[in-house]
Amino acid sequence: MPKVLSNKNNLQILYEDNHIIVVNKRAGDIVQGDKTGDKPLSDVVKEYIAEKYNKPGNVYLGVVHRLDRPTTGLVIFARTSKILPRLNALFVSKDIVKTYWAIVKEKPKKDKDTLIGWLKKNPKNNKSYVYNKEVPESKKAILHYSVIKKLNNYYLLEVTLETGRHHQIRSQLSQIGCPIKGDLKYGFDRSNEDGSIHLHARHISFIHPVKNEPIEITAPLPKDVIWDACV
């Protein structure tokens, strides 16, 4: 994994008010604590809030959603216990629109398509498998993609999700022969040097559940030659 992980001094804050904080996650950061015991991004954000606002004692921070460890981009946190269920409800009702960018080597057969499958997670290898029909313990998975740019050796896809399943974008793109650059787990032929994969939560839009204002946030891309060629 990359050496440069987030800390309270290098956090990339994209939006912040009394209710919500949105962070541009680095590859290698884990959003919430797991069995690795590594320091999660949620703890880093708590330290940042405690220092910035001189808050003694425990700082509240609610985890609304997650991104895979090697993935980069937008992560929303709730700053109060009151706002957390409202943000959760926005995700359930699909009133939060998240757009991802993914870089793949193989061009999809169609420039634009909707992928519908059934995903089943294998907890032993932390991997999801796509089936064309429902199987026991599977969940329906729907995403939409379009090819938005041809790079020298790769293609940039824009992806929106209708469902939020475990490793959904990674597994569904792999199933159509387009594994994401660097994603060894889902069939790419080599890893990225920094342990990342070229999947980025790029844009988010929603109506602020307290202020009732439209919020649109775009996450800057990681710095590397291939991402640089996308803009």
Secondary structure, 3 states (H helix, E strand, C coil): CCCCCCCCCCCCEEEECCCEEEEEECCCCCCCCCCCCCCCHHHHHHHHHHHHCCCCCCCCCEECCCCCCCCEEEEEEECCCCHHHHHHHHHHCCCCEEEEEEEECCCCCCCEEEEEEEEEEECCCCEEEEECCCCCCCEEEEEEEEEEEECCCCEEEEEEECCCCCCHHHHHHHHCCCCECCCHHHCCCCCCCCCCCCEEEEEEEEECCCCCCEEEEECCCCCCHHHHCCC
